[in-house]
Amino acid sequence: MKLRRQLATLWRRAAARPDFSTGVSAAAEAARKTLALPAILTPVQFPGRLLPKPTPVNLRRFAETPVVRRAINVIKDRIAAMDWQVRLRRGAAAIEVPAAAEKLRALRQVLEEPNAVDSFRTLMEQVIEDALTGGYGAIEMEPTGRPERPAMLWPVDGASIRINPRWDGEPESPRYAQALPGQLDSAAIDLRDDQLIYIRMNPRSFTPFGLGPLEVAFETVNLFLSSHRYAGKLAANSVAQYALWLNEATPAQHDRLIRWWQDEIEGTGRVPLLSTEQKPEVLRFAQGTDADLRLAWQEFLIRMVANAFGLPPLLLGLESDVNRSTAGELTDEAFRGAISPLAHLLAGHITRDLFSKCIGWREFEFVFNDLDARDEETEVAMQVQLLAAGVLTVNEVRAIRGLAPLPTASTASEPALGLG
């Protein structure tokens, strides 16, 4: 009981800690509710009205192994480094949105500088890491009430977020809660639907939680690590995998042979000569080849890890069956099967949860510019053809590429520019 009271006191102090991230007063700036790094205390959890994510503890350790780390970085680094933009939604005209230009600048500032510590890339990397590891990615969002900076964002440990299965869909009802490991539901921090972005990978109807790729590959990674450790011990073992059997040798002859071998033959490179009545027989304990390391089994497990993340084995270091004609196709497959879906999921959550629910500006959307085409020459040729056919205007193409529209005087000659 004394330990529980101490933990409760530490939690209250941490939750009541003021936000010194900016020099703006607390009345004009958002205050963070969730606690950073909540998994530093005991991992014991008690059942209650809030459902914790049933994720094995080893998932975080497995995410630090070389094969899994490579798979996560291939997806995470590609998305975090993408060019992006904030634009008006389809069907919304700039003249119908008051102060559209100022709102666009404000939304971009929110994403470029989400808080005093993180940038857009560091924020997204933490969220994608959690999403790929445990199927959860969480971002706390708090409105500031200032039009030049309408909200602030903080990354949240997704494993500490619990879901209220009895949420009635009302905006003021708490849908999520952050609870320390071992903390009761009564002491958890309640969060409304418009205060938290909770990204679920592979959502399913029978559970409120998502399913991360590493959860799918959990058993495979465990087998790979066991096989890898066995191969490492076998390769580092200096004991010979064979023995010399002398039939009907006396103990004295046996000891004499050992001394002679150690003194005269071992390490000298000389050819040993034996003169015995019976031919010595070599007894092998293993094959003495790379097959003892189970390299084919390890390669199969790496392929299974790649399948769980939606990546070709090429990107995890297996290049034996890849040539120049198939490498490009496999890279495109990785983009379409693993990178693009997660990027679209992130963009949808930012548009729906941050812009619409938290800030209330439903006329805007967040998009990644690199999702439609990876080949710059193909993209430029396609846009030139659409301009020539009159399907797109110059300003529409500039908007696709994240550029500002041309002045009004130049806009009037857009059809002539497109056809030319």
N, C-alpha and C positions, 0 to 999 in steps of 0.2 A: 504494500500500500504506500509506503514511503517513496519507493521508486516511481510509482504511478503519479503521486502528487508532484514529484520533481519534474517528471516529463510534462505534466499538465502546465506547470509554471513556466517551463522553457517554451512551450508552445504558445502560451498567452503572450509572453514577451516578444516572441518572434512575430506573432500575428499583429501585435500592436505597434511594431516598429514603424516609425514614420518613413516616408519615401523621400530620400535626399537626392534622387537621381537628377533633378533639375532645380533651378533656382526659383521656379514659379511657386506661388503660394498653393497650399493644399486645396483651397477652394476653387482655383482655376485649373488645377492639374489632376489627372487621374491617379488614384492610389491603388497599388497592387494588393490583391487579397490573398492570392496563393503564396505558398512558401517555396522558395528555391531549395533544391536538393533535399527533399523530405525523407529520403531513404537512408539516413545516417543513423537511425535508431533501430530498435529491435524489429525483426521482420514478422513478429507474431501478429496475427489479425484475428478480430473477433467478428462473428457474423452479426448482421443487423439489417436495417431497412435499406442500406446502400450496398450495392453489389460491387465487390472489388474484382479487378481483372485477374483471373486465375492463371497467371503466367509463371512458369518455373524460374527460379532464381538464376539458373545456369544460362538463361538466354543472354543476359548481359555479358557473361564471361565468353560464351560462344561467339558473340559479336566482335570479340577482340582477337580471334584466331585468324591466321593469314587468309584462308580461303573465303571465309565469311566476310572478313573485312574488305577483301577485294570486291566481292559481289555488292556489298553495301556502297562502297565508294564509287563503283561504276555508275550506279543509279543516282546516288546523292550528289556527287560532284557535278554531274551533267545537268541536273535540274537546277542546282543552286547557282550555276554559272550562266544560266540562260538569260537572254535579254527579255525584258518584260515591259509592259505598258499598262496604263490605266486609261480607259476610253469610254465613250458613251455606248450604251447598249444599242443593239439593233432596234430600230423603230423609234428611238429617241433623237430628236433634233436639238441641235445646240441652242437654237433661238427659243425653244420651249423650256429650257432649263435655266433658271436664273443663276447668274454668276458661275457659269459652267467652267470657264477657264480657271477661276480661283479655286473652285472645288477640286478640279483635276490636280492642281499643284498641291493642295492640301492633302489629298489622298496619297500622292506620290511621296510626300514628306513623311507621312505616317509609315509607309512601307520601307522607305530608305533609312529612316531613323526611328525604329519602333520604340526604343527606350534609350536610356543614357549609356547602355553597355553594348547592345547588339546592333548589327547592321542587318540588312535584308538577308544577306547570305548566311551569316551566323545564326540568325533566327530560323531560316529554312533548313539549315543543316541539322540543327537539333531536332526539329519536328520530323524531318524525313528519317533520321536515325531511329527515333522511337517508333515511327510507323512501320519501318522495315523490320525492326527487331521484335516488337510485341503486338503489332497491329493497331497501335494507338499513337496519335500525335496530337498534342494539346497546346493551345495558345490562349492565354488569358487576354481579353480585350476590355478596356475600360474607357468610356467616353470622357472627354475633358471639358466639353461645353464651349470650346473655343473653335471658331470656324477655320482659323489658319492651321490648327492641329486638332482635328476632331477626336482622336483616340490615341491610346498608347497600347503597346503589345508586349507581352512577356512570354517566353517559352516556359512550359510547365512539364514536369515529369509525368508522362502519361500513366505510369504504373501507380501513381498516387491518386489518380482520379477514379472515383466511384460513380456509378450511374444509378439514378433513381428509377427503378422499373415502374413506379406508380405515377410517373409524370403525366399530368393531364393535358399537356399542350398549351397551357396558359403562359403568357410571357412572364408573369410575375412569380410563377411557381419554380422552385429550384429543380433543375434537371440533373445537375452534376454536383459533386462535392469532392474536396480534396481532404484526405485523411492521412495522417501519419501512420506508418506501420505500427499496429498494436493499439491504435487510438479508437475510442468508441465513436459511434455515429453522432452522439449528442455534441461532441467537440469538433466535428468536421466543419470545414468552411463551405457553406452552400454557394453554389454558382447558378445563375439563371442561364437560359439558353442563349441569351444575347451577351453573355459575359465570357463564354468559352467556345473556342473552335476545337471540336473533337473529331479528328480524322480517323475514320475506320477503313481499313483495307479489307477487302473481301467481306462485305457485310452480309449477314445471314438473318433469316426470319426467326430462328429459334433461340437467338441470343442477342443481347444488345451490344456485344463486343465484336470487334473485327478479328481478322486472322492474318497475322503477319507472315511474310515468307520464311523468316527464321523459325517460327513456330512449326511451319510445315516441315522444314528441314531439321527439326530438333534431333530426331533419332538418327538421321543420316550423319549429322555433324558429330554426334556422340560416337558413332561407329568409326568415323574417319579419324577422330582423335585417338581412339583406342588402337586402331591399326597403325597410325602414325607413330605412336609411342612404342608399340611393339617393334616396328621396323627400325626405329632409332636405337633401341636397346640392342637389337640383333646386329645392326651395323657397327655399333660402338663396342661390341663384345670382342675382346681380344683372344678368347679361348677358341682353339681350332675345333672345327666341326667334324673331326674325324679322329680315329685312334689306330695304332699299330698293334696287331695281335700276333704274339709269338706263341706257337703251340709247344707245350711240354718244356717251357723254359723254367729253370730253377730260380728261386728268389735271388741268388747271387748273380746269376746271369742277367736277370731283370734289372737289378740295381746297376750292374756294370754297363749295360746298354744305355741306361738313362744318363749316367755320368759321361759316357763317351759321346753321346748325342749332344749334350749340353756344352761340353768342353771343346769338342772338335768340329761339330757340324753346324749347330744352330747359329745363325747369323753370319756364317763365313762364306756361304755360297758354294761350298765344296760338294762334290758328288759323293753321297754316302755309299759305302760298299759293305754288304752284309754277306757273311759266309756261314750259313746255318744248314742243318740237315733238311729242314722243312722251310718252304717259302713263306715269309711273313704275309699276313693278310691285312688289308686296310679296311677298317670298319667306318663307314660314313654315317654321321648322325643327321645330316641334311644334304640337300642337293648341291650346296656350295655355289649357287647362282643367285641372280637377282629375283628369281621366283620365290625364294625364301622371304623376301621383303614384302610380298603380297602387293607389288606395285600395280598390277592390273586391278585388284580389288580397290585400292585407293583411287585409281583413276575412275572407276565406276562410281564411287561415292562422290567424287568431285562433280561428275556429270549430274548426279541426283541433286546436289546442292544448286547447281546452275539451273536445273529444271524448276526447283522451288522458287527461285528468284526470277524466273522468266528470261534467263540469259543464255546465250550459246556458250558451250564449254570453252570456246576460243578465248573469251574474255576472262576466264579464270586460269589461263595458262596451258590449256590442252590444245596444242597446235599440230598434233600428229596427223590428223585427217583433214587438214585445211590447206587449200591452195589459193592462188591469187583470184581465181574466178569465183570462189565461194566466200571469201573473206568479206567482201563488200555486202553480199546478201545477208550474211550472219550479223553484221553490224547493224544493218537496217532492221533486221528482225528484232534485235535487242532494243532498238529505239522504239519500234512500234509495240512490242510486247511488254516491256518493263518500264521504260522511261516516260513515254508519252501518256499512258493511262494514269500514272501517279501524278504527273504534272497537271493533267486535266482535273484530277481530283482536288489538288491543292488550289488551283485557280477557281474552281467552283465554290470551294469553302470560303475563300477570301471574298469572292463576290457576294455570296449569299449571306454569310455570317457577319463579316466585318462591314461591308458597305451597306447592306440592306438592314440587318437586324440591329447591329450595334450603333452605327452612325445614322442610318435612316436615309441614305442617298441611294435609292434604288435605280437611278438612271445610269449608273456607272458599272463597269465590269473590269475585272483583272484578267489579262491574257498573257501567255508566254509567246513571244514573237517567233521562237525557233521551232514550234511544234508542227507547222504546216509543211515546211520544206527544209531539208538539211543541206541540199545542194544549192549553192548561191546562183550558179549559172542557170539551173533549171527554174528556180524561182523568178529570176529576172526575165527569162524568156517567156514564162507564162504570163507575167504581169504586162509585158510589152504586147503580147497577143490580145490580152483582155482590153488593154487600152486601145489598140487598133480596131477591135470589134465594137467598141463603144460600150462594153459591159461595165467597165470601171472608169472613174475619172482620175485625174492626176492627184487630187486631194485624197481620194479614197485609197489610192496606192500609197501615198505618203503616210496616211493613218495606219495602214497595215504594217509599214516599216517603222512605225513609231516616230514619225516626223510631223512637224507642225504644218498646218495647211498654208498654201500660198496666199499672198495678199489678194484682196478682192479684184483689183485690176487685172491680175493674171488669171484669176479664176474664170473670168468671162470667156477666155480663149481655151478652156480646157478641151472641148471636142477637137479643135484644130490641133492642139498639142498631142492629144491621144492618137489621132489619125496620122500625124506626121511621124 
